[in-house]
Amino acid sequence: MSRGIFITVEGIDGSGKTTQALKIKKLFETKGRKVTFTKEPGGTKLGAKIREILLYEDMNPVSEFLLFASDRKEHIQSLILPSIESGRVVISDRFHDSSVAYQGFGRGVSLEFIEYVHDKVLGGILPDLTFIFDLPPSKGLERLHSRDRIERAGLEFLTRVRNGYLSIAKTSDRFIVIDAGRDKESVWKDVEEEILKRGLIV
Ligand code: Z5A
């Protein structure tokens, strides 16, 4: 059986990560791998309900983080771990690093608390590879026309989130920062090259 692989895509809203994640999925499928393509929030049935609350209700930043963590617990237990254990490639559009960047750096929730919950409550699972699609927030918002309350939080907030991503990118070699301000094909070239370079396709 092939080894399970866990890949996540991260970045501010409108960074183009979903577009690139779909290309990663296609690449692995072309090579005969079974892929679980999922997202946070909302990768499970319960998560879809949590997502509705998260995107449209105002709340305290700690409550917000704990709801993202509840969504993640369900996601890890019912989909991510079983898929990895059965040898699939799991591609998740957002995961733990979104909480660090948005709730931690963006909203000021204690980074130690976020890491504690991740390690002790959610089991501490981390991706093999995380692409951070880096883009100036003004460019991301232009692409999206601000659809929900998190996107509407504005430029200052998204700048903190972006800087948060760039700061955590220095902490582990699982992170790859990609300049997302270019056309889709140029971005994809870099993503594909990194996947091949890391020997994830055999
Ligand atoms: N959130 C959080 O705060 N904490 C957490 O722990 C987690 C999440 C897990 C989820 O929103 C929200 O939850 C998110 C963070 C927060 N903030 N907000 N809002 P979502 O799931 O609804 O959306 P999103 O994750 O932010 O992604 P998105 O809005 O779908 O955008 P994207 O994935 O970055 O981009 P895209 O869908 O690939 O592309 C967006 C548009 O740009 C589309 O029209 C593309 O055709 C276009 N595009 C893509 N690439 C390019 C390039 N290279 N050039 C030009 N145009 C492009």
py3Dmol code that shows the C-alpha trace and the ligand (Angstrom):
import py3Dmol

protein = """\
ATOM      1  CA  MET A   1       0.000   0.000   0.000  1.00  0.00           C
ATOM      2  CA  SER A   2       1.209   3.552  -0.781  1.00  0.00           C
ATOM      3  CA  ARG A   3       2.154   5.768   2.134  1.00  0.00           C
ATOM      4  CA  GLY A   4      -0.524   8.278   3.170  1.00  0.00           C
ATOM      5  CA  ILE A   5       0.453  11.893   2.552  1.00  0.00           C
ATOM      6  CA  PHE A   6      -1.031  14.995   4.165  1.00  0.00           C
ATOM      7  CA  ILE A   7      -0.773  18.305   2.281  1.00  0.00           C
ATOM      8  CA  THR A   8      -2.383  21.603   3.267  1.00  0.00           C
ATOM      9  CA  VAL A   9      -2.827  24.880   1.413  1.00  0.00           C
ATOM     10  CA  GLU A  10      -2.884  28.149   3.326  1.00  0.00           C
ATOM     11  CA  GLY A  11      -3.002  31.858   2.649  1.00  0.00           C
ATOM     12  CA  ILE A  12      -5.159  34.909   3.008  1.00  0.00           C
ATOM     13  CA  ASP A  13      -8.567  35.063   1.372  1.00  0.00           C
ATOM     14  CA  GLY A  14      -8.323  35.215  -2.394  1.00  0.00           C
ATOM     15  CA  SER A  15      -4.728  33.975  -2.495  1.00  0.00           C
ATOM     16  CA  GLY A  16      -5.715  31.341  -5.049  1.00  0.00           C
ATOM     17  CA  LYS A  17      -5.008  28.353  -2.792  1.00  0.00           C
ATOM     18  CA  THR A  18      -8.213  26.470  -3.739  1.00  0.00           C
ATOM     19  CA  THR A  19      -7.341  26.808  -7.432  1.00  0.00           C
ATOM     20  CA  GLN A  20      -3.864  25.363  -6.786  1.00  0.00           C
ATOM     21  CA  ALA A  21      -5.165  22.647  -4.430  1.00  0.00           C
ATOM     22  CA  LEU A  22      -7.365  21.323  -7.242  1.00  0.00           C
ATOM     23  CA  LYS A  23      -4.302  21.147  -9.493  1.00  0.00           C
ATOM     24  CA  ILE A  24      -2.402  19.215  -6.798  1.00  0.00           C
ATOM     25  CA  LYS A  25      -5.337  16.789  -6.597  1.00  0.00           C
ATOM     26  CA  LYS A  26      -5.267  16.273 -10.371  1.00  0.00           C
ATOM     27  CA  LEU A  27      -1.492  15.716 -10.355  1.00  0.00           C
ATOM     28  CA  PHE A  28      -1.707  12.931  -7.763  1.00  0.00           C
ATOM     29  CA  GLU A  29      -4.745  11.331  -9.434  1.00  0.00           C
ATOM     30  CA  THR A  30      -2.911  11.306 -12.762  1.00  0.00           C
ATOM     31  CA  LYS A  31      -0.202   9.290 -11.016  1.00  0.00           C
ATOM     32  CA  GLY A  32      -2.794   6.768  -9.830  1.00  0.00           C
ATOM     33  CA  ARG A  33      -3.109   7.973  -6.228  1.00  0.00           C
ATOM     34  CA  LYS A  34      -6.429   8.084  -4.382  1.00  0.00           C
ATOM     35  CA  VAL A  35      -7.032  11.601  -3.061  1.00  0.00           C
ATOM     36  CA  THR A  36      -9.230  12.911  -0.251  1.00  0.00           C
ATOM     37  CA  PHE A  37      -9.869  16.559  -1.069  1.00  0.00           C
ATOM     38  CA  THR A  38     -11.262  18.481   1.859  1.00  0.00           C
ATOM     39  CA  LYS A  39     -11.434  21.861   3.578  1.00  0.00           C
ATOM     40  CA  GLU A  40     -11.769  23.747   6.860  1.00  0.00           C
ATOM     41  CA  PRO A  41     -14.110  24.845   8.137  1.00  0.00           C
ATOM     42  CA  GLY A  42     -16.775  22.443   6.867  1.00  0.00           C
ATOM     43  CA  GLY A  43     -15.004  19.235   5.826  1.00  0.00           C
ATOM     44  CA  THR A  44     -17.555  17.021   7.651  1.00  0.00           C
ATOM     45  CA  LYS A  45     -21.357  16.992   8.040  1.00  0.00           C
ATOM     46  CA  LEU A  46     -21.158  18.564  11.493  1.00  0.00           C
ATOM     47  CA  GLY A  47     -18.390  20.876  10.258  1.00  0.00           C
ATOM     48  CA  ALA A  48     -20.711  22.251   7.565  1.00  0.00           C
ATOM     49  CA  LYS A  49     -23.073  23.419  10.335  1.00  0.00           C
ATOM     50  CA  ILE A  50     -20.210  24.897  12.358  1.00  0.00           C
ATOM     51  CA  ARG A  51     -19.016  26.697   9.202  1.00  0.00           C
ATOM     52  CA  GLU A  52     -22.366  28.496   8.860  1.00  0.00           C
ATOM     53  CA  ILE A  53     -22.038  29.865  12.410  1.00  0.00           C
ATOM     54  CA  LEU A  54     -18.386  30.787  11.959  1.00  0.00           C
ATOM     55  CA  LEU A  55     -18.765  32.708   8.728  1.00  0.00           C
ATOM     56  CA  TYR A  56     -21.892  34.677   9.598  1.00  0.00           C
ATOM     57  CA  GLU A  57     -22.113  35.245  13.407  1.00  0.00           C
ATOM     58  CA  ASP A  58     -20.004  37.768  15.309  1.00  0.00           C
ATOM     59  CA  MET A  59     -18.308  36.317  18.381  1.00  0.00           C
ATOM     60  CA  ASN A  60     -15.445  36.547  20.844  1.00  0.00           C
ATOM     61  CA  PRO A  61     -12.060  35.539  19.288  1.00  0.00           C
ATOM     62  CA  VAL A  62     -11.587  32.686  21.785  1.00  0.00           C
ATOM     63  CA  SER A  63     -15.070  31.294  21.040  1.00  0.00           C
ATOM     64  CA  GLU A  64     -14.193  31.601  17.361  1.00  0.00           C
ATOM     65  CA  PHE A  65     -10.978  29.631  17.824  1.00  0.00           C
ATOM     66  CA  LEU A  66     -12.765  26.943  19.865  1.00  0.00           C
ATOM     67  CA  LEU A  67     -15.387  26.522  17.142  1.00  0.00           C
ATOM     68  CA  PHE A  68     -12.647  26.151  14.513  1.00  0.00           C
ATOM     69  CA  ALA A  69     -11.012  23.611  16.850  1.00  0.00           C
ATOM     70  CA  SER A  70     -14.305  21.661  17.178  1.00  0.00           C
ATOM     71  CA  ASP A  71     -14.631  21.598  13.416  1.00  0.00           C
ATOM     72  CA  ARG A  72     -11.002  20.392  13.208  1.00  0.00           C
ATOM     73  CA  LYS A  73     -11.446  17.641  15.817  1.00  0.00           C
ATOM     74  CA  GLU A  74     -14.334  16.128  13.824  1.00  0.00           C
ATOM     75  CA  HIS A  75     -12.366  16.573  10.619  1.00  0.00           C
ATOM     76  CA  ILE A  76      -9.227  14.858  11.957  1.00  0.00           C
ATOM     77  CA  GLN A  77     -11.063  11.950  13.599  1.00  0.00           C
ATOM     78  CA  SER A  78     -13.639  11.162  10.947  1.00  0.00           C
ATOM     79  CA  LEU A  79     -11.842  12.015   7.714  1.00  0.00           C
ATOM     80  CA  ILE A  80      -8.167  13.020   7.823  1.00  0.00           C
ATOM     81  CA  LEU A  81      -6.705  10.213   9.957  1.00  0.00           C
ATOM     82  CA  PRO A  82      -8.745   7.369   8.392  1.00  0.00           C
ATOM     83  CA  SER A  83      -7.779   8.622   4.918  1.00  0.00           C
ATOM     84  CA  ILE A  84      -4.052   8.864   5.714  1.00  0.00           C
ATOM     85  CA  GLU A  85      -4.128   5.452   7.414  1.00  0.00           C
ATOM     86  CA  SER A  86      -5.653   3.886   4.300  1.00  0.00           C
ATOM     87  CA  GLY A  87      -2.784   5.228   2.171  1.00  0.00           C
ATOM     88  CA  ARG A  88      -4.606   8.125   0.537  1.00  0.00           C
ATOM     89  CA  VAL A  89      -3.254  11.569  -0.272  1.00  0.00           C
ATOM     90  CA  VAL A  90      -5.163  14.076   1.852  1.00  0.00           C
ATOM     91  CA  ILE A  91      -5.305  17.648   0.574  1.00  0.00           C
ATOM     92  CA  SER A  92      -6.929  20.087   2.954  1.00  0.00           C
ATOM     93  CA  ASP A  93      -7.823  23.657   2.007  1.00  0.00           C
ATOM     94  CA  ARG A  94      -6.807  25.209   5.372  1.00  0.00           C
ATOM     95  CA  PHE A  95      -5.926  23.460   8.659  1.00  0.00           C
ATOM     96  CA  HIS A  96      -4.194  24.298  11.978  1.00  0.00           C
ATOM     97  CA  ASP A  97      -2.007  27.074  10.496  1.00  0.00           C
ATOM     98  CA  SER A  98      -5.163  29.049   9.635  1.00  0.00           C
ATOM     99  CA  SER A  99      -6.006  29.216  13.340  1.00  0.00           C
ATOM    100  CA  VAL A 100      -2.479  30.372  14.166  1.00  0.00           C
ATOM    101  CA  ALA A 101      -2.570  33.054  11.453  1.00  0.00           C
ATOM    102  CA  TYR A 102      -6.206  34.274  11.759  1.00  0.00           C
ATOM    103  CA  GLN A 103      -7.100  33.770  15.437  1.00  0.00           C
ATOM    104  CA  GLY A 104      -3.542  34.056  16.791  1.00  0.00           C
ATOM    105  CA  PHE A 105      -1.784  36.737  14.754  1.00  0.00           C
ATOM    106  CA  GLY A 106      -5.011  38.279  13.383  1.00  0.00           C
ATOM    107  CA  ARG A 107      -7.226  38.445  16.463  1.00  0.00           C
ATOM    108  CA  GLY A 108      -4.725  38.170  19.304  1.00  0.00           C
ATOM    109  CA  VAL A 109      -5.703  34.790  20.777  1.00  0.00           C
ATOM    110  CA  SER A 110      -2.716  33.409  22.708  1.00  0.00           C
ATOM    111  CA  LEU A 111      -0.447  31.422  20.381  1.00  0.00           C
ATOM    112  CA  GLU A 112       0.509  29.156  23.310  1.00  0.00           C
ATOM    113  CA  PHE A 113      -3.165  28.368  23.898  1.00  0.00           C
ATOM    114  CA  ILE A 114      -3.711  27.556  20.208  1.00  0.00           C
ATOM    115  CA  GLU A 115      -0.670  25.258  20.189  1.00  0.00           C
ATOM    116  CA  TYR A 116      -1.747  23.654  23.481  1.00  0.00           C
ATOM    117  CA  VAL A 117      -5.191  22.804  22.100  1.00  0.00           C
ATOM    118  CA  HIS A 118      -3.656  21.488  18.909  1.00  0.00           C
ATOM    119  CA  ASP A 119      -1.143  19.263  20.714  1.00  0.00           C
ATOM    120  CA  LYS A 120      -3.164  18.070  23.696  1.00  0.00           C
ATOM    121  CA  VAL A 121      -6.745  18.091  22.464  1.00  0.00           C
ATOM    122  CA  LEU A 122      -6.563  17.579  18.714  1.00  0.00           C
ATOM    123  CA  GLY A 123      -3.696  15.062  18.786  1.00  0.00           C
ATOM    124  CA  GLY A 124      -0.957  17.282  17.352  1.00  0.00           C
ATOM    125  CA  ILE A 125      -1.118  15.960  13.783  1.00  0.00           C
ATOM    126  CA  LEU A 126       0.708  18.188  11.292  1.00  0.00           C
ATOM    127  CA  PRO A 127       0.897  18.089   7.486  1.00  0.00           C
ATOM    128  CA  ASP A 128       3.879  16.656   5.585  1.00  0.00           C
ATOM    129  CA  LEU A 129       3.814  19.737   3.399  1.00  0.00           C
ATOM    130  CA  THR A 130       2.103  23.128   3.670  1.00  0.00           C
ATOM    131  CA  PHE A 131       1.946  25.623   0.829  1.00  0.00           C
ATOM    132  CA  ILE A 132       1.508  29.221   1.935  1.00  0.00           C
ATOM    133  CA  PHE A 133       0.226  31.298  -0.975  1.00  0.00           C
ATOM    134  CA  ASP A 134       1.519  34.767  -0.240  1.00  0.00           C
ATOM    135  CA  LEU A 135      -0.295  37.796  -1.608  1.00  0.00           C
ATOM    136  CA  PRO A 136      -0.792  41.441  -0.571  1.00  0.00           C
ATOM    137  CA  PRO A 137      -4.255  41.568   1.093  1.00  0.00           C
ATOM    138  CA  SER A 138      -5.471  44.351  -1.206  1.00  0.00           C
ATOM    139  CA  LYS A 139      -4.947  42.046  -4.168  1.00  0.00           C
ATOM    140  CA  GLY A 140      -6.759  39.156  -2.456  1.00  0.00           C
ATOM    141  CA  LEU A 141      -9.771  41.324  -1.619  1.00  0.00           C
ATOM    142  CA  GLU A 142      -9.928  42.577  -5.221  1.00  0.00           C
ATOM    143  CA  ARG A 143     -10.289  38.976  -6.385  1.00  0.00           C
ATOM    144  CA  LEU A 144     -13.106  38.186  -3.943  1.00  0.00           C
ATOM    145  CA  HIS A 145     -15.287  41.275  -3.367  1.00  0.00           C
ATOM    146  CA  SER A 146     -15.561  40.499   0.380  1.00  0.00           C
ATOM    147  CA  ARG A 147     -18.303  37.917   0.745  1.00  0.00           C
ATOM    148  CA  ASP A 148     -18.449  37.151   4.480  1.00  0.00           C
ATOM    149  CA  ARG A 149     -17.674  38.708   7.858  1.00  0.00           C
ATOM    150  CA  ILE A 150     -14.090  37.381   8.081  1.00  0.00           C
ATOM    151  CA  GLU A 151     -13.220  38.787   4.665  1.00  0.00           C
ATOM    152  CA  ARG A 152     -14.911  42.072   5.609  1.00  0.00           C
ATOM    153  CA  ALA A 153     -12.602  42.400   8.643  1.00  0.00           C
ATOM    154  CA  GLY A 154     -10.403  44.416   6.299  1.00  0.00           C
ATOM    155  CA  LEU A 155      -6.905  45.233   5.250  1.00  0.00           C
ATOM    156  CA  GLU A 156      -5.288  45.768   8.640  1.00  0.00           C
ATOM    157  CA  PHE A 157      -6.543  42.440   9.928  1.00  0.00           C
ATOM    158  CA  LEU A 158      -5.473  40.595   6.781  1.00  0.00           C
ATOM    159  CA  THR A 159      -2.045  42.225   6.919  1.00  0.00           C
ATOM    160  CA  ARG A 160      -1.562  40.785  10.429  1.00  0.00           C
ATOM    161  CA  VAL A 161      -2.713  37.397   9.118  1.00  0.00           C
ATOM    162  CA  ARG A 162      -0.317  37.577   6.181  1.00  0.00           C
ATOM    163  CA  ASN A 163       2.603  38.539   8.439  1.00  0.00           C
ATOM    164  CA  GLY A 164       1.633  35.694  10.759  1.00  0.00           C
ATOM    165  CA  TYR A 165       1.884  33.201   7.916  1.00  0.00           C
ATOM    166  CA  LEU A 166       5.270  34.589   6.871  1.00  0.00           C
ATOM    167  CA  SER A 167       6.490  34.376  10.430  1.00  0.00           C
ATOM    168  CA  ILE A 168       5.449  30.724  11.004  1.00  0.00           C
ATOM    169  CA  ALA A 169       6.864  29.787   7.598  1.00  0.00           C
ATOM    170  CA  LYS A 170      10.324  30.245   9.130  1.00  0.00           C
ATOM    171  CA  THR A 171       9.676  27.710  11.896  1.00  0.00           C
ATOM    172  CA  SER A 172       9.639  24.437   9.940  1.00  0.00           C
ATOM    173  CA  ASP A 173      10.734  23.045   6.598  1.00  0.00           C
ATOM    174  CA  ARG A 174       7.250  21.645   5.982  1.00  0.00           C
ATOM    175  CA  PHE A 175       6.325  25.183   4.845  1.00  0.00           C
ATOM    176  CA  ILE A 176       6.785  26.432   1.301  1.00  0.00           C
ATOM    177  CA  VAL A 177       5.985  30.064   0.594  1.00  0.00           C
ATOM    178  CA  ILE A 178       4.780  30.689  -2.946  1.00  0.00           C
ATOM    179  CA  ASP A 179       4.441  34.111  -4.551  1.00  0.00           C
ATOM    180  CA  ALA A 180       0.717  34.022  -5.375  1.00  0.00           C
ATOM    181  CA  GLY A 181       0.631  37.403  -7.084  1.00  0.00           C
ATOM    182  CA  ARG A 182       1.405  35.921 -10.498  1.00  0.00           C
ATOM    183  CA  ASP A 183      -0.817  34.218 -13.067  1.00  0.00           C
ATOM    184  CA  LYS A 184      -2.239  30.789 -12.188  1.00  0.00           C
ATOM    185  CA  GLU A 185       0.143  28.821 -14.437  1.00  0.00           C
ATOM    186  CA  SER A 186       3.313  30.465 -13.080  1.00  0.00           C
ATOM    187  CA  VAL A 187       2.133  29.765  -9.539  1.00  0.00           C
ATOM    188  CA  TRP A 188       1.379  26.147 -10.465  1.00  0.00           C
ATOM    189  CA  LYS A 189       4.848  25.613 -11.968  1.00  0.00           C
ATOM    190  CA  ASP A 190       6.422  26.386  -8.575  1.00  0.00           C
ATOM    191  CA  VAL A 191       3.948  24.199  -6.685  1.00  0.00           C
ATOM    192  CA  GLU A 192       4.485  21.224  -8.991  1.00  0.00           C
ATOM    193  CA  GLU A 193       8.250  21.630  -8.819  1.00  0.00           C
ATOM    194  CA  GLU A 194       8.191  21.531  -4.998  1.00  0.00           C
ATOM    195  CA  ILE A 195       6.064  18.369  -4.946  1.00  0.00           C
ATOM    196  CA  LEU A 196       8.405  16.623  -7.371  1.00  0.00           C
ATOM    197  CA  LYS A 197      11.520  17.887  -5.572  1.00  0.00           C
ATOM    198  CA  ARG A 198      10.308  16.446  -2.271  1.00  0.00           C
ATOM    199  CA  GLY A 199       9.851  12.999  -3.805  1.00  0.00           C
ATOM    200  CA  LEU A 200       6.136  12.850  -3.026  1.00  0.00           C
ATOM    201  CA  ILE A 201       5.377  11.366  -6.422  1.00  0.00           C
ATOM    202  CA  VAL A 202       7.002   8.043  -7.208  1.00  0.00           C
TER     203      VAL A 202
END
"""
ligand_1 = """\
57
Z5A
N -10.501 30.519 9.076
C -10.022 30.978 10.283
O -10.147 32.172 10.608
N -9.422 30.089 11.133
C -9.297 28.762 10.855
O -8.758 27.988 11.658
C -9.789 28.312 9.581
C -10.383 29.218 8.729
C -9.665 26.867 9.221
C -12.889 30.330 5.381
O -13.311 30.921 4.254
C -12.582 31.455 6.352
O -12.298 30.864 7.614
C -11.321 32.180 5.941
C -10.324 31.952 7.078
C -11.178 31.486 8.194
N -11.506 33.568 5.880
N -12.408 34.126 5.304
N -13.191 34.728 4.869
P -13.639 30.169 2.908
O -13.427 28.697 3.059
O -14.990 30.601 2.471
O -12.642 30.850 1.899
P -11.100 30.926 1.853
O -10.505 29.730 2.482
O -10.679 32.224 2.379
O -10.727 30.794 0.341
P -11.366 31.439 -0.922
O -12.072 32.671 -0.555
O -12.165 30.378 -1.594
O -10.147 31.867 -1.785
P -8.843 31.098 -2.238
O -8.955 29.643 -1.967
O -7.690 31.760 -1.660
O -8.779 31.396 -3.773
P -9.484 30.680 -5.031
O -10.881 30.200 -4.680
O -8.557 29.719 -5.619
O -9.553 31.948 -5.982
C -10.318 33.088 -5.692
C -10.570 33.872 -6.994
O -9.312 34.321 -7.517
C -11.200 33.031 -8.114
O -12.031 33.846 -8.871
C -9.986 32.562 -8.929
O -10.301 32.281 -10.269
C -9.073 33.774 -8.810
N -7.654 33.413 -8.873
C -7.038 32.323 -8.346
N -5.720 32.330 -8.623
C -5.483 33.458 -9.310
C -4.305 34.051 -9.885
N -3.087 33.472 -9.771
N -4.435 35.224 -10.524
C -5.647 35.835 -10.630
N -6.804 35.337 -10.135
C -6.721 34.160 -9.481
"""
view = py3Dmol.view(width=600, height=400)
view.addModel(protein, "pdb")
view.setStyle({"model": 0}, {"cartoon": {"style": "trace"}})
view.addModel(ligand_1, "xyz")
view.setStyle({"model": 1}, {"stick": {}})
view.zoomTo()
view.show()
